[in-house]
Amino acid sequence: MKAYEHKVQYYETDKMGIVHHSNYIRWMEEARVDFLEQIGWGMDKLEALGMVSPVTAVDCKYKVSTKFPERIRIEVGIEEFRGVKLKLKYAMYKEDGTLACEGHSEHGFLDGSGKIISVKKEFPECYAALMEHAESAGEQ
């Protein structure tokens, strides 16, 4: 899986010249969308099929500051997937390999009416693609 790369933008920095902490969450979302596209299940495809995947939880642990115009490599992996809930992990690295931030996001799966769905039952091909990349798997 190819890591996602983000170039820090000037507007993402604060008065001290470092990236504001809220931007790391945005970068996680960018990396998640890229990850899903790489496995063949981009957000546009999911939504066209009537599935949405809302964020149910998110966390970040900041290690070192990042600044404009650094490039940040974001590695995404599936920490846990049980067919109904997806937990992703993120590791963000500076160009010199220094770990800048670690995080997680959790996502549910809903149909167009907002009803929780089982990806395994409703979208078996998507389930198989996610399972292929999951570290801890099993139906819940």
Solvent accessible surface area in square Angstrom, and as a share of the most:
residue,aa,sasa,rsa
1,M,118,0.53
2,K,157,0.66
3,A,29,0.23
4,Y,51,0.19
5,E,97,0.44
6,H,18,0.08
7,K,79,0.33
8,V,0,0.00
9,Q,67,0.30
10,Y,159,0.60
11,Y,166,0.63
12,E,7,0.03
13,T,26,0.15
14,D,45,0.23
15,K,207,0.88
16,M,152,0.68
17,G,33,0.31
18,I,44,0.22
19,V,8,0.04
20,H,75,0.33
21,H,106,0.47
22,S,44,0.29
23,N,10,0.05
24,Y,8,0.03
25,I,63,0.32
26,R,146,0.53
27,W,0,0.00
28,M,3,0.01
29,E,69,0.31
30,E,61,0.27
31,A,0,0.00
32,R,10,0.04
33,V,43,0.25
34,D,36,0.19
35,F,5,0.02
36,L,6,0.03
37,E,100,0.45
38,Q,72,0.32
39,I,22,0.11
40,G,39,0.37
41,W,24,0.08
42,G,6,0.06
43,M,36,0.16
44,D,109,0.57
45,K,87,0.37
46,L,3,0.01
47,E,100,0.45
48,A,90,0.70
49,L,88,0.44
50,G,33,0.31
51,M,0,0.00
52,V,62,0.36
53,S,9,0.06
54,P,52,0.33
55,V,78,0.45
56,T,88,0.51
57,A,46,0.35
58,V,67,0.39
59,D,65,0.34
60,C,27,0.16
61,K,128,0.54
62,Y,101,0.39
63,K,100,0.42
64,V,64,0.37
65,S,54,0.35
66,T,0,0.00
67,K,104,0.44
68,F,92,0.38
69,P,75,0.47
70,E,43,0.19
71,R,101,0.37
72,I,0,0.00
73,R,91,0.33
74,I,0,0.00
75,E,72,0.32
76,V,25,0.14
77,G,16,0.15
78,I,1,0.00
79,E,51,0.23
80,E,32,0.14
81,F,0,0.00
82,R,93,0.34
83,G,0,0.00
84,V,33,0.19
85,K,66,0.28
86,L,3,0.01
87,K,43,0.18
88,L,0,0.00
89,K,74,0.31
90,Y,6,0.02
91,A,20,0.16
92,M,0,0.00
93,Y,48,0.18
94,K,35,0.15
95,E,129,0.58
96,D,113,0.59
97,G,41,0.40
98,T,53,0.31
99,L,51,0.25
100,A,0,0.00
101,C,0,0.00
102,E,63,0.28
103,G,1,0.01
104,H,50,0.22
105,S,5,0.03
106,E,38,0.17
107,H,1,0.00
108,G,13,0.13
109,F,6,0.02
110,L,40,0.20
111,D,41,0.21
112,G,72,0.69
113,S,101,0.65
114,G,44,0.42
115,K,137,0.58
116,I,114,0.58
117,I,16,0.08
118,S,20,0.13
119,V,0,0.00
120,K,94,0.40
121,K,163,0.69
122,E,101,0.45
123,F,33,0.14
124,P,70,0.44
125,E,114,0.51
126,C,2,0.01
127,Y,26,0.10
128,A,59,0.45
129,A,16,0.12
130,L,1,0.00
131,M,55,0.24
132,E,136,0.61
133,H,63,0.28
134,A,23,0.18
135,E,114,0.51
136,S,48,0.31
137,A,53,0.41
138,G,30,0.29
139,E,83,0.37
140,Q,117,0.52
